[in-house]
Amino acid sequence: MVKDFVIRDMVAADADSVGRIGFDAWAANPVLNAYGVDMMVKIRLSFRRFAQEHFSLITIGELGGEIAGWTAREGARDYISDLWVSPSHQGLGIGSALVSATLREMRSEGLKRARIDTHAANESAIRLYQDLGFSIVWRGMQHSPSMGMMVEKVKMQQVF
């Protein structure tokens, strides 16, 4: 892990940075951003709204005082709904550290499993989750509320 890395709860004042990082990470991934300009506008607004309305569900990773990535637990307590790392900070272990911290939190809550999903073609995310102990339990088409369309997803879980 990199030096000067801190994991903390999000506060409302972080919303703009968190929304921007989520969108930038989404837009930098060729698997996810291949849906055209209209989709990009929709997703940018979706990230901004999520950060503003659900900041209590978000955990932030800061590097040198700058927000570098975040994860969220929206929905069921055993579900990691989001992991987004700024493109300029990818490959430094930030995503791994954020998911690992979330898994520790889940275990401390007495949960018996953790669930996560991603786009089926997002091979780097699938590889990261497998490296952290997740296994694929389902692959198929699912409606994406933020995108407003069906996308191919992979659902994964880790049993504690």
Secondary structure, 3 states (H helix, E strand, C coil): CCCCEEEEECCHHHHHHHHHHHHHHHHHCCCCCCCCHHHHHHHHHHHHHHHHHCHHHEEEEEECCEEEEEEECCCCCCEECEEEECHHHCCCCHHHHHHHHHHHHHHHCCCCEEEEEEECCCHHHHHHHHHCCCEEEEEEEEEECCCCEEEEEEEEEEEC
